[in-house]
């Protein structure tokens, strides 16, 4: 009697039945091992993360478009105001010079001209007809996103960047600026791409200066070739215009391959960082250190910084070696 299927067998057929069950067991064990392998690869969330990155880039573009239109509208209004003020100023100046030349003025005239001049200055510096307000009826409004777990649990994420574990200073959004080498910047200077291998190393810095508090900059490795990509900092007081040695450079070519005081340390060239990885560079000015968080492996490495070698203010630094290598600043 088989206690599983509740069927009766003779001895010979019972043995065959047990062999069949054992084969089924082996097949199930293989499925378990395959599933464990896939689980360890941690790639199930990549498609969902791609959706979040796409929303993030789309929202940033909308914000930039709205801000650019507002800047243009404001510039037009200010140009009109300046033109009106100039016309009035010319009239006052003409009257003032004419009366001064003929010595035909009194205290009343002086008081009137002084008030007119004060009114014009106030109109220019504090235009009462111009104000900046939130357009709540705009069709281009940015809607926040949230993650919903369909077991009556949800975790909401605000539209303002922040951290649930640490407090970071909200800096002006970073942008890349080229330093030297064959680099192409795209998408409002948020994407840096190496474009010519024969021209050698491409070095890119950032626009922001860091000298106090803690700051977090997220990078996406959009494409990585056979060689590592460097992410770190350097002192803005050092003008790097070539591949010359610089003591102020600190950062990582890989998680186990660091640059400290401009010199290599570790030298482990294992290809840990690869295409599609998200990396966070944490610049902790108050504690004189930087950290690199590799989200796929959940590893965090850090480097202490000596201010006599790398004085404030600091700037981000990216180095690309292979044609097509591309790094994006996530905002």
VOBA-1610 file (N, C-alpha, C; in pm, whole numbers, padded with zeros to 5 digits, always signed):
BEGIN
Unk+00084-00119+00000Unk+00000+00000+00000Unk+00088+00125+00000Unk+00063+00216-00094Unk+00133+00346-00097Unk+00049+00445-00018Unk+00108+00503+00085Unk+00033+00596+00171Unk+00012+00731+00104Unk+00080+00754-00010Unk+00061+00880-00082Unk-00058+00876-00174Unk-00056+00781-00269Unk-00166+00771-00367Unk-00274+00674-00323Unk-00250+00601-00209Unk-00348+00507-00153Unk-00381+00392-00249Unk-00281+00349-00327Unk-00301+00235-00417Unk-00218+00117-00367Unk-00266-00003-00403Unk-00197-00126-00364Unk-00117-00177-00481Unk+00006-00227-00454Unk+00095-00279-00557Unk+00153-00411-00511Unk+00189-00494-00608Unk+00272-00609-00576Unk+00414-00559-00552Unk+00499-00647-00503Unk+00636-00604-00467Unk+00709-00544-00587Unk+00701-00610-00704Unk+00775-00564-00823Unk+00724-00427-00868Unk+00592-00407-00872Unk+00539-00278-00916Unk+00553-00169-00810Unk+00559-00211-00682Unk+00581-00111-00577Unk+00721-00049-00589Unk+00820-00133-00623Unk+00957-00084-00642Unk+00960+00016-00758Unk+00892-00019-00871Unk+00887+00073-00985Unk+00818+00204-00947Unk+00714+00192-00865Unk+00641+00311-00821Unk+00731+00403-00738Unk+00810+00344-00649Unk+00902+00423-00565Unk+01011+00489-00650Unk+01060+00415-00753Unk+01161+00473-00842Unk+01103+00595-00914Unk+00976+00582-00959Unk+00909+00694-01028Unk+00898+00816-00935Unk+00860+00792-00810Unk+00847+00901-00713Unk+00983+00966-00687Unk+01088+00885-00679Unk+01224+00937-00657Unk+01267+01027-00773Unk+01233+00985-00897Unk+01266+01068-01013Unk+01192+01202-01007Unk+01066+01198-00963Unk+00990+01321-00947Unk+01054+01412-00841Unk+01105+01347-00735Unk+01171+01422-00627Unk+01298+01490-00677Unk+01375+01417-00760Unk+01497+01475-00815Unk+01465+01594-00905Unk+01358+01581-00985Unk+01319+01693-01071Unk+01277+01815-00991Unk+01206+01791-00881Unk+01163+01903-00796Unk+01282+01969-00730Unk+01383+01888-00690Unk+01503+01943-00627Unk+01577+02035-00725Unk+01584+01994-00852Unk+01647+02078-00954Unk+01574+02210-00969Unk+01441+02206-00965Unk+01363+02330-00975Unk+01391+02422-00857Unk+01404+02365-00736Unk+01438+02444-00617Unk+01575+02510-00633Unk+01672+02433-00679Unk+01807+02487-00694Unk+01811+02597-00801Unk+01737+02578-00911Unk+01732+02679-01015Unk+01667+02807-00963Unk+01560+02791-00886Unk+01492+02907-00830Unk+01583+02981-00732Unk+01659+02905-00649Unk+01751+02968-00556Unk+01859+03045-00630Unk+01906+02989-00742Unk+02007+03057-00824Unk+01951+03188-00879Unk+01829+03183-00932Unk+01768+03305-00986Unk+01744+03407-00876Unk+01706+03360-00758Unk+01682+03452-00646Unk+01808+03524-00605Unk+01921+03453-00606Unk+02048+03514-00567Unk+02095+03616-00669Unk+02051+03604-00794Unk+02092+03700-00897Unk+02028+03836-00876Unk+01918+03843-00803Unk+01854+03970-00766Unk+01821+04056-00887Unk+01774+03995-00993Unk+01743+04073-01112Unk+01594+04085-01139Unk+01511+04036-01047Unk+01367+04041-01068Unk+01313+04183-01065Unk+01381+04269-00987Unk+01331+04405-00973Unk+01379+04499-01083Unk+01463+04451-01174Unk+01523+04541-01273Unk+01419+04607-01361Unk+01318+04531-01406Unk+01216+04592-01493Unk+01136+04697-01418Unk+01107+04670-01289Unk+01033+04768-01209Unk+01118+04890-01182Unk+01247+04868-01152Unk+01337+04981-01131Unk+01350+05066-01256Unk+01351+05000-01373Unk+01358+05074-01498Unk+01238+05167-01514Unk+01121+05120-01469Unk+01001+05205-01475Unk+01016+05327-01386Unk+01076+05308-01267Unk+01096+05420-01175Unk+01196+05519-01234Unk+01306+05466-01292Unk+01405+05555-01354Unk+01342+05633-01469Unk+01256+05565-01548Unk+01190+05633-01660Unk+01099+05744-01611Unk+01022+05717-01505Unk+00936+05821-01445Unk+01021+05937-01395Unk+01133+05903-01332Unk+01220+06006-01276Unk+01272+06098-01385Unk+01322+06039-01495Unk+01377+06121-01604Unk+01267+06204-01671Unk+01149+06143-01689Unk+01037+06215-01751Unk+00995+06333-01665Unk+00988+06312-01533Unk+00948+06419-01442Unk+01050+06532-01441Unk+01179+06494-01444Unk+01286+06595-01446Unk+01276+06679-01572Unk+01252+06612-01685Unk+01240+06687-01811Unk+01123+06784-01808Unk+01009+06740-01750Unk+00893+06828-01739Unk+00924+06949-01652Unk+00989+06923-01538Unk+01025+07032-01447Unk+01118+07131-01516Unk+01216+07077-01589Unk+01311+07165-01658Unk+01241+07247-01767Unk+01145+07185-01838Unk+01072+07258-01941Unk+00989+07370-01880Unk+00921+07341-01768Unk+00839+07443-01701Unk+00927+07555-01649Unk+01041+07518-01588Unk+01133+07620-01533Unk+01190+07707-01645Unk+01224+07646-01759Unk+01280+07722-01870Unk+01177+07821-01925Unk+01051+07778-01937Unk+00945+07868-01984Unk+00924+07982-01885Unk+00926+07950-01755Unk+00910+08054-01653Unk+01024+08155-01660Unk+01149+08106-01681Unk+01263+08197-01693Unk+01249+08289-01813Unk+01204+08231-01926Unk+01186+08314-02046Unk+01077+08418-02027Unk+00965+08377-01965Unk+00855+08472-01940Unk+00901+08583-01847Unk+00976+08545-01742Unk+01024+08645-01647Unk+01120+08742-01715Unk+01209+08689-01801Unk+01304+08776-01870Unk+01233+08876-01960Unk+01127+08831-02028Unk+01051+08922-02113Unk+00984+09033-02031Unk+00927+08995-01918Unk+00862+09094-01831Unk+00963+09193-01776Unk+01079+09143-01735Unk+01181+09231-01679Unk+01237+09324-01787Unk+01253+09273-01908Unk+01301+09359-02018Unk+01202+09472-02045Unk+01072+09439-02040Unk+00969+09542-02061Unk+00972+09644-01947Unk+00989+09595-01824Unk+00995+09686-01709Unk+01116+09778-01720Unk+01232+09721-01756Unk+01353+09802-01771Unk+01335+09908-01880Unk+01268+09870-01988Unk+01245+09965-02098Unk+01156+10080-02053Unk+01049+10048-01979Unk+00959+10152-01928Unk+01032+10244-01830Unk+01113+10183-01743Unk+01189+10263-01645Unk+01288+10353-01717Unk+01353+10302-01822Unk+01450+10382-01896Unk+01384+10504-01961Unk+01263+10484-02018Unk+01192+10597-02081Unk+01160+10705-01977Unk+01110+10661-01861Unk+01077+10757-01754Unk+01203+10826-01703Unk+01311+10749-01689Unk+01436+10807-01640Unk+01490+10911-01737Unk+01478+10883-01867Unk+01524+10980-01967Unk+01447+11111-01957Unk+01317+11101-01935Unk+01234+11222-01922Unk+01274+11303-01799Unk+01294+11234-01687Unk+01334+11304-01563Unk+01471+11367-01580Unk+01563+11290-01641Unk+01699+11340-01661Unk+01701+11465-01748Unk+01621+11462-01855Unk+01613+11577-01945Unk+01562+11701-01872Unk+01455+11681-01793Unk+01400+11794-01717Unk+01501+11844-01614Unk+01567+11751-01548Unk+01664+11786-01445Unk+01780+11868-01503Unk+01836+11820-01614Unk+01948+11891-01677Unk+01907+12030-01727Unk+01787+12037-01786Unk+01739+12166-01838Unk+01722+12270-01728Unk+01660+12230-01618Unk+01640+12323-01506Unk+01771+12357-01437Unk+01861+12257-01430Unk+01990+12285-01366Unk+02070+12384-01448Unk+02066+12373-01582Unk+02141+12463-01669Unk+02091+12608-01659Unk+01957+12622-01646Unk+01899+12757-01638Unk+01888+12807-01494Unk+01936+12725-01401Unk+01930+12760-01258Unk+01786+12793-01217Unk+01693+12712-01269Unk+01551+12736-01245Unk+01492+12615-01171Unk+01519+12606-01040Unk+01463+12496-00959Unk+01459+12540-00814Unk+01373+12472-00738Unk+01355+12503-00596Unk+01360+12373-00516Unk+01341+12386-00385Unk+01336+12268-00300Unk+01224+12173-00340Unk+01114+12232-00389Unk+01001+12148-00431Unk+01040+12060-00549Unk+01115+12118-00645Unk+01161+12039-00760Unk+01256+11928-00717Unk+01348+11963-00625Unk+01443+11862-00577Unk+01371+11746-00509Unk+01271+11781-00428Unk+01195+11677-00359Unk+01119+11591-00459Unk+01061+11653-00563Unk+00985+11578-00663Unk+01077+11485-00743Unk+01192+11536-00786Unk+01284+11450-00863Unk+01338+11334-00778Unk+01366+11364-00652Unk+01416+11258-00562Unk+01312+11148-00546Unk+01185+11188-00529Unk+01078+11088-00514Unk+01059+11009-00644Unk+01065+11077-00759Unk+01049+11007-00886Unk+01160+10904-00907Unk+01282+10943-00872Unk+01396+10852-00885Unk+01380+10731-00792Unk+01334+10757-00669Unk+01312+10649-00572Unk+01203+10554-00620Unk+01096+10610-00678Unk+00986+10526-00729Unk+01034+10437-00843Unk+01119+10493-00931Unk+01169+10413-01043Unk+01258+10299-00994Unk+01344+10329-00896Unk+01431+10225-00841Unk+01348+10115-00776Unk+01245+10152-00702Unk+01160+10054-00637Unk+01085+09970-00740Unk+01042+10033-00850Unk+00973+09961-00955Unk+01064+09857-01020Unk+01194+09891-01035Unk+01289+09800-01097Unk+01327+09685-01003Unk+01351+09721-00876Unk+01400+09620-00782Unk+01287+09537-00721Unk+01169+09593-00710Unk+01055+09522-00649Unk+00930+09540-00735Unk+00929+09480-00853Unk+00815+09499-00943Unk+00688+09437-00885Unk+00589+09521-00853Unk+00466+09473-00791Unk+00378+09396-00889Unk+00405+09410-01018Unk+00323+09343-01118Unk+00372+09202-01150Unk+00484+09161-01090Unk+00541+09030-01119Unk+00548+08948-00990Unk+00497+08828-00994Unk+00508+08736-00881Unk+00518+08594-00935Unk+00573+08505-00854Unk+00589+08365-00893Unk+00498+08282-00804Unk+00402+08212-00864Unk+00306+08134-00788Unk+00300+07993-00847Unk+00244+07900-00770Unk+00228+07763-00815Unk+00106+07753-00906Unk+00124+07696-01023Unk+00015+07681-01120Unk-00056+07548-01092Unk-00161+07554-01010Unk-00231+07432-00970Unk-00320+07376-01080Unk-00347+07457-01184Unk-00431+07410-01294Unk-00349+07360-01413Unk-00219+07359-01399Unk-00133+07321-01511Unk-00155+07175-01549Unk-00162+07149-01680Unk-00176+07012-01729Unk-00045+06936-01723Unk+00066+07006-01693Unk+00199+06944-01687Unk+00242+06914-01544Unk+00145+06905-01451Unk+00180+06881-01312Unk+00250+06747-01297Unk+00341+06738-01199Unk+00417+06617-01174Unk+00348+06538-01064Unk+00306+06420-01094Unk+00241+06335-00995Unk+00344+06242-00932Unk+00338+06230-00799Unk+00429+06139-00730Unk+00393+05994-00759Unk+00483+05903-00723Unk+00457+05760-00739Unk+00472+05694-00604Unk+00413+05577-00589Unk+00426+05501-00466Unk+00421+05353-00500Unk+00478+05272-00412Unk+00481+05128-00429Unk+00367+05068-00347Unk+00279+04991-00409Unk+00166+04932-00339Unk+00184+04782-00333Unk+00178+04729-00212Unk+00181+04585-00191Unk+00037+04539-00177Unk-00005+04441-00256Unk-00146+04406-00265Unk-00192+04314-00152Unk-00129+04326-00035Unk-00178+04261+00087Unk-00209+04367+00190Unk-00269+04478+00141Unk-00311+04589+00224Unk-00195+04657+00292Unk-00077+04651+00230Unk+00039+04722+00280Unk+00092+04809+00168Unk+00135+04929+00202Unk+00190+05015+00099Unk+00298+05102+00159Unk+00391+05138+00075Unk+00501+05225+00116Unk+00505+05342+00021Unk+00478+05461+00070Unk+00471+05579-00016Unk+00605+05649-00021Unk+00636+05702-00139Unk+00761+05775-00160Unk+00727+05916-00203Unk+00769+06017-00127Unk+00738+06155-00163Unk+00814+06197-00286Unk+00770+06307-00347Unk+00836+06357-00467Unk+00965+06430-00434Unk+00986+06465-00308Unk+01110+06531-00268Unk+01210+06425-00226Unk+01332+06434-00281Unk+01434+06334-00251Unk+01467+06335-00103Unk+01485+06216-00047Unk+01522+06206+00094Unk+01569+06067+00124Unk+01608+06039+00247Unk+01653+05908+00289Unk+01583+05871+00417Unk+01542+05743+00428Unk+01475+05699+00548Unk+01574+05668+00660Unk+01703+05664+00628Unk+01803+05627+00727Unk+01892+05744+00767Unk+01928+05827+00674Unk+02019+05935+00703Unk+01968+06065+00646Unk+02009+06175+00706Unk+01969+06306+00657Unk+02077+06361+00564Unk+02038+06394+00443Unk+02131+06451+00346Unk+02089+06592+00311Unk+02187+06676+00288Unk+02158+06811+00244Unk+02110+06808+00099Unk+02001+06881+00072Unk+01947+06884-00064Unk+02022+06988-00146Unk+02119+06943-00221Unk+02201+07033-00301Unk+02130+07069-00431Unk+02184+07169-00499Unk+02139+07198-00635Unk+02169+07075-00720Unk+02076+07033-00808Unk+02100+06913-00888Unk+02234+06918-00962Unk+02304+06805-00961Unk+02434+06796-01024Unk+02422+06790-01177Unk+02526+06839-01243Unk+02542+06827-01387Unk+02689+06797-01413Unk+02715+06727-01523Unk+02853+06701-01563Unk+02912+06823-01636Unk+03042+06842-01621Unk+03117+06937-01703Unk+03246+06867-01748Unk+03283+06877-01876Unk+03402+06808-01925Unk+03529+06875-01874Unk+03632+06795-01845Unk+03761+06847-01804Unk+03862+06830-01916Unk+03878+06708-01965Unk+03961+06682-02082Unk+03928+06543-02133Unk+03972+06515-02254Unk+03949+06384-02313Unk+03824+06380-02400Unk+03803+06267-02469Unk+03694+06254-02566Unk+03560+06224-02499Unk+03495+06326-02448Unk+03370+06308-02375Unk+03256+06382-02444Unk+03138+06318-02446Unk+03017+06381-02499Unk+02913+06387-02390Unk+02858+06507-02365Unk+02754+06524-02264Unk+02619+06540-02333Unk+02517+06470-02282Unk+02383+06476-02338Unk+02280+06485-02226Unk+02152+06502-02268Unk+02038+06507-02176Unk+02063+06607-02063Unk+02079+06733-02104Unk+02099+06842-02008Unk+02222+06818-01922Unk+02327+06762-01982Unk+02456+06738-01916Unk+02445+06639-01800Unk+02347+06549-01806Unk+02333+06447-01702Unk+02392+06313-01745Unk+02425+06299-01873Unk+02483+06174-01924Unk+02619+06204-01986Unk+02722+06133-01940Unk+02857+06148-01995Unk+02895+06019-02067Unk+02945+06032-02192Unk+02978+05916-02274Unk+03116+05932-02336Unk+03198+05828-02327Unk+03330+05826-02391Unk+03309+05799-02540Unk+03371+05881-02627Unk+03339+05874-02769Unk+03458+05837-02859Unk+03580+05828-02805Unk+03693+05799-02893Unk+03804+05732-02813Unk+03818+05601-02831Unk+03917+05526-02754Unk+04060+05571-02785Unk+04085+05606-02910Unk+04221+05644-02949Unk+04267+05771-02878Unk+04172+05854-02836Unk+04208+05980-02770Unk+04238+05962-02622Unk+04224+05840-02571Unk+04262+05812-02434Unk+04154+05836-02332Unk+04199+05857-02207Unk+04108+05872-02094Unk+04023+05997-02106Unk+03896+05985-02064Unk+03805+06099-02062Unk+03771+06130-01917Unk+03790+06255-01878Unk+03767+06294-01738Unk+03659+06400-01730Unk+03562+06376-01640Unk+03447+06465-01625Unk+03430+06501-01478Unk+03399+06628-01452Unk+03374+06673-01316Unk+03228+06711-01302Unk+03192+06769-01188Unk+03055+06814-01164Unk+03051+06965-01145Unk+02930+07021-01144Unk+02915+07165-01129Unk+02911+07209-00984Unk+02871+07121-00892Unk+02854+07160-00752Unk+02985+07155-00674Unk+02991+07240-00572Unk+03104+07242-00479Unk+03057+07194-00342Unk+03137+07108-00277Unk+03097+07050-00149Unk+03203+07082-00043Unk+03161+07146+00065Unk+03254+07179+00172Unk+03192+07165+00311Unk+03064+07129+00319Unk+02999+07109+00449Unk+02881+07014+00433Unk+02840+06955+00543Unk+02726+06864+00550Unk+02750+06736+00469Unk+02641+06659+00451Unk+02649+06531+00380Unk+02561+06537+00255Unk+02614+06484+00145Unk+02546+06492+00016Unk+02545+06354-00049Unk+02438+06324-00124Unk+02422+06195-00189Unk+02397+06216-00337Unk+02479+06154-00423Unk+02463+06162-00568Unk+02448+06021-00623Unk+02337+05997-00694Unk+02311+05866-00753Unk+02358+05861-00898Unk+02426+05753-00934Unk+02473+05731-01071Unk+02413+05601-01124Unk+02387+05598-01253Unk+02348+05475-01322Unk+02454+05444-01427Unk+02513+05325-01419Unk+02610+05282-01519Unk+02532+05236-01641Unk+02513+05326-01737Unk+02430+05292-01853Unk+02502+05196-01948Unk+02634+05207-01957Unk+02710+05112-02038Unk+02853+05107-01987Unk+02906+04985-01975Unk+03043+04966-01928Unk+03109+04860-02014Unk+03226+04893-02067Unk+03299+04800-02150Unk+03387+04708-02069Unk+03503+04675-02124Unk+03592+04578-02060Unk+03675+04637-01948Unk+03680+04771-01938Unk+03760+04835-01834Unk+03671+04905-01732Unk+03726+04925-01613Unk+03649+04984-01505Unk+03623+05132-01528Unk+03524+05183-01456Unk+03487+05325-01458Unk+03518+05383-01320Unk+03583+05500-01318Unk+03619+05563-01191Unk+03510+05661-01148Unk+03473+05653-01019Unk+03379+05749-00959Unk+03437+05792-00825Unk+03449+05923-00804Unk+03505+05973-00679Unk+03499+06124-00673Unk+03600+06185-00609Unk+03605+06331-00593Unk+03746+06382-00619Unk+03757+06513-00630Unk+03887+06580-00630Unk+03867+06719-00573Unk+03973+06785-00538Unk+03965+06921-00485Unk+03949+07020-00600Unk+03852+07110-00587Unk+03829+07209-00693Unk+03943+07310-00701Unk+04028+07313-00597Unk+04142+07405-00600Unk+04252+07355-00693Unk+04242+07228-00734Unk+04341+07170-00825Unk+04286+07177-00968Unk+04353+07246-01054Unk+04310+07259-01193Unk+04367+07143-01274Unk+04281+07042-01301Unk+04325+06923-01374Unk+04294+06944-01522Unk+04396+06960-01602Unk+04376+06983-01745Unk+04439+06874-01830Unk+04492+06769-01765Unk+04553+06658-01838Unk+04549+06536-01748Unk+04616+06429-01792Unk+04620+06307-01712Unk+04730+06311-01606Unk+04781+06430-01578Unk+04889+06444-01481Unk+04844+06397-01343Unk+04940+06347-01263Unk+04912+06297-01129Unk+04856+06408-01041Unk+04755+06375-00960Unk+04694+06474-00870Unk+04667+06407-00736Unk+04729+06458-00629Unk+04713+06401-00496Unk+04570+06409-00444Unk+04491+06504-00492Unk+04358+06527-00434Unk+04255+06426-00482Unk+04288+06342-00580Unk+04191+06247-00634Unk+04169+06131-00536Unk+04041+06106-00503Unk+04000+05995-00417Unk+03876+05931-00477Unk+03869+05798-00475Unk+03752+05731-00527Unk+03780+05586-00560Unk+03700+05529-00651Unk+03707+05387-00679Unk+03698+05359-00829Unk+03788+05270-00876Unk+03774+05208-01008Unk+03683+05086-00997Unk+03683+05027-00881Unk+03596+04914-00849Unk+03583+04910-00698Unk+03496+04826-00645Unk+03474+04826-00500Unk+03600+04790-00422Unk+03687+04708-00482Unk+03810+04667-00416Unk+03934+04732-00477Unk+03914+04835-00556Unk+04025+04901-00624Unk+04006+05051-00608Unk+04073+05108-00506Unk+04053+05248-00470Unk+04171+05335-00513Unk+04143+05465-00521Unk+04247+05566-00541Unk+04247+05656-00418Unk+04359+05660-00347Unk+04373+05740-00226Unk+04494+05831-00243Unk+04474+05961-00222Unk+04582+06058-00242Unk+04642+06047-00382Unk+04557+06013-00479Unk+04602+06002-00617Unk+04671+05873-00651Unk+04689+05782-00554Unk+04761+05657-00578Unk+04669+05537-00564Unk+04700+05431-00639Unk+04618+05309-00638Unk+04637+05233-00508Unk+04527+05173-00462Unk+04535+05089-00343Unk+04436+04973-00361Unk+04481+04854-00334Unk+04397+04736-00349Unk+04432+04663-00477Unk+04398+04723-00590Unk+04436+04667-00718Unk+04357+04545-00761Unk+04254+04506-00683Unk+04170+04393-00724Unk+04087+04435-00843Unk+04107+04373-00955Unk+04043+04416-01079Unk+03920+04333-01113Unk+03859+04267-01013Unk+03739+04189-01039Unk+03628+04280-01092Unk+03558+04233-01193Unk+03454+04315-01257Unk+03325+04309-01176Unk+03320+04380-01063Unk+03201+04380-00978Unk+03096+04474-01036Unk+03138+04595-01071Unk+03045+04694-01126Unk+03025+04666-01274Unk+02898+04666-01318Unk+02870+04636-01457Unk+02752+04719-01508Unk+02724+04704-01637Unk+02616+04779-01701Unk+02484+04758-01628Unk+02413+04869-01604Unk+02282+04863-01539Unk+02288+04882-01389Unk+02408+04886-01331Unk+02420+04902-01186Unk+02391+05045-01143Unk+02328+05059-01028Unk+02308+05190-00966Unk+02409+05204-00853Unk+02473+05321-00849Unk+02578+05348-00750Unk+02549+05483-00685Unk+02564+05490-00554Unk+02545+05615-00482Unk+02677+05660-00421Unk+02719+05781-00455Unk+02838+05841-00396Unk+02793+05934-00284Unk+02837+05907-00164Unk+02802+05988-00047Unk+02923+06072-00009Unk+02907+06203-00015Unk+03014+06297+00019Unk+02986+06351+00158Unk+03060+06306+00256Unk+03039+06344+00396Unk+03148+06443+00436Unk+03121+06570+00412Unk+03221+06674+00438Unk+03250+06688+00586Unk+03147+06680+00670Unk+03164+06702+00814Unk+03256+06599+00877Unk+03253+06475+00826Unk+03338+06368+00879Unk+03460+06339+00791Unk+03482+06424+00690Unk+03600+06415+00604Unk+03614+06275+00543Unk+03508+06229+00477Unk+03514+06098+00413Unk+03413+06091+00298Unk+03433+05992+00210Unk+03338+05963+00105Unk+03302+05815+00113Unk+03182+05780+00065Unk+03137+05642+00063Unk+03081+05610-00075Unk+03090+05482-00111Unk+03033+05435-00237Unk+02943+05317-00206Unk+02815+05329-00240Unk+02718+05222-00217Unk+02683+05157-00350Unk+02705+05025-00358Unk+02673+04947-00478Unk+02543+04873-00450Unk+02435+04916-00514Unk+02301+04871-00475Unk+02277+04724-00508Unk+02330+04673-00619Unk+02303+04534-00655Unk+02364+04436-00555Unk+02487+04461-00512Unk+02552+04373-00416Unk+02532+04418-00272Unk+02471+04538-00256Unk+02446+04594-00123Unk+02575+04615-00044Unk+02684+04641-00116Unk+02811+04669-00050Unk+02834+04819-00037Unk+02896+04859+00072Unk+02931+04999+00095Unk+03078+05006+00133Unk+03155+05087+00062Unk+03296+05108+00093Unk+03316+05257+00122Unk+03418+05289+00199Unk+03441+05429+00233Unk+03590+05461+00235Unk+03620+05590+00217Unk+03758+05638+00219Unk+03766+05763+00307Unk+03864+05770+00397Unk+03887+05894+00472Unk+03963+05994+00384Unk+03937+06120+00403Unk+04000+06225+00323Unk+04080+06317+00414Unk+04207+06340+00380Unk+04291+06436+00453Unk+04280+06572+00384Unk+04237+06671+00461Unk+04212+06802+00402Unk+04340+06872+00356Unk+04455+06835+00413Unk+04578+06897+00367Unk+04617+06846+00227Unk+04564+06728+00190Unk+04590+06672+00059Unk+04477+06707-00038Unk+04354+06702+00013Unk+04236+06730-00070Unk+04151+06837+00001Unk+04190+06964-00010Unk+04118+07071+00061Unk+03980+07098+00001Unk+03892+07151+00086Unk+03761+07196+00037Unk+03780+07316-00056Unk+03680+07337-00146Unk+03563+07252-00172Unk+03596+07136-00264Unk+03515+07028-00250Unk+03532+06910-00333Unk+03434+06914-00451Unk+03469+06837-00556Unk+03381+06819-00670Unk+03380+06671-00708Unk+03272+06624-00766Unk+03268+06485-00812Unk+03362+06468-00931Unk+03409+06346-00952Unk+03503+06317-01060Unk+03469+06181-01120Unk+03456+06175-01252Unk+03429+06050-01324Unk+03534+06034-01434Unk+03587+05912-01446Unk+03685+05883-01551Unk+03637+05764-01633Unk+03637+05780-01766Unk+03594+05676-01858Unk+03710+05636-01948Unk+03724+05505-01971Unk+03839+05455-02047Unk+03803+05394-02181Unk+03682+05340-02195Unk+03645+05263-02313Unk+03539+05335-02394Unk+03554+05333-02525Unk+03454+05395-02613Unk+03316+05338-02586Unk+03219+05427-02569Unk+03082+05385-02541Unk+03048+05379-02394Unk+03150+05379-02305Unk+03121+05383-02161Unk+03035+05505-02132Unk+02930+05484-02052Unk+02835+05592-02027Unk+02785+05588-01884Unk+02782+05706-01819Unk+02735+05720-01682Unk+02628+05829-01677Unk+02520+05803-01605Unk+02411+05900-01591Unk+02399+05943-01445Unk+02379+06075-01424Unk+02342+06126-01292Unk+02192+06113-01278Unk+02149+06040-01176Unk+02006+06025-01148Unk+01961+06134-01054Unk+01850+06201-01089Unk+01801+06311-01004Unk+01653+06295-00980
//
